[in-house]
Amino acid sequence: MEKEFIDRMQEKLLADKAELMKALADQYAESKKIVEAGESGDEADIASDVVDGKMLESLGKKDSNKLQMINNALDRIKQGKYGFCLVCKKEIPLERLEAIPYAFMCVNCQSVSERRNR
């Protein structure tokens, strides 16, 4: 795999990481506001705030998982293992990495994994 491609993917991963970190910080601030606002008001407002808080929490979990996958991809770049499937060890197609720079499995292994987890 060409160094130029890996460098481009590293830049993309770092940009995605910065964006996610900002989103997580914003979600944390929004959750804090909801909790503080929920301390007063009628029961309907409090229930609405709880639902909003749960939604933000689930979004935060999804972003946290993506952040972990990005960090793992950055680690694989440092180790010289980026772009290779962790299961079959074959090179992941560049098109897949362009679409999902933090991909750690080739399409075939990912499909098998998804079928197993249904």
N, C-alpha and C positions, 0 to 999 in steps of 0.2 A: 504494500500500500504506500502510495506516495506521501512524502513528508508534507507537501503543500496541501494535500487533501486533509491530512490529520490536523495540520495547523488551522485550517479553515473550520474544521469541526470543533476544535478546541475553543476557538473564538466564539462560535455559535453556542456551545455549551456554557461558556462563561457568561455570555449575554443572557441566555435563558436562566441561568442561576441567579444573576443579579435581578432579573425581572421577578422571579419567584420569591426571592428574599424580600423584595419591596411589597409584593402582594401579601405575603405572610405577615409582614409588619403592619400593613394596612388592615388586614383582617383582625389582627390582635387588637389594634386600636379601636376598631369598630365593635368587637366583642366587649371590650372594656366599657365603651360608651353604653352599649345595650344593658350591661349589668348595672351600671351606675344609674341609668334611666329607669330601670326596672325596680329600683328601690322604693319608688312612690308611684301611685296611680291605681286605677281600679284593676280588677282581676282580668278583664279582657285585654287590657294593655300589657299586663304582666305575662299572660299566656302568649300573646303575639311576640313579645320580646324573647321569650324562651324559645319559640319556634325559630325566630330569626337567629338566635344564638346557636341552635343546633345545626342550622343550615351553614352558618359560617364555620362551625367546627368541622363539619364533614368536608367542606371545600378546603379547609386548612389541612385535613388529613390527606386528601388527594394531592394537594400541592406538596406536602411534606414527603410523600412517597416519590413524586416526580423529582423532587430535589435530591433525594437519596440516590435515585437512579443516575442523575446527572453527576453527582459526586463520584459514584462508582465508575462512570465512563471516564471522568477526568483522571481517576486513579489508574485505570487501564491504559490511558495514554501515557502516563508517567512510567508505567511498567513495560511499555512497548507491546501490550497485548490488545490494544484497541482495534476493533474491526474484525475480531475473530470470535466465533460462536463459543460460548463457554461450555456447551454440551458436546458438539461434534468436532470442535476445534477448526472447522473450515472457515474460510474468509466470508464475512458477511458482505453481500453485494453493496456497492457504493450507493446505489439508488435507495436502498433501505436505510442506510446511514444518513443519507441526505434528508430523508423524510423523518426519521427518528434517530437523531444523533446519539442517543443514549441506549440504543438497542444492544442487547447483549446475547441475543440468539438469532440465528438465521431463520428465515421464514418457515422452513420445514420443522425445525426443532420447536419453534414457537407454536406452530399448529398442533404438534403432538402434545405439548405441554397444556395448551388450552383444552384439547379434547379430554385429556386425563383429569383436568380440574373441573369438569362439568358436573 
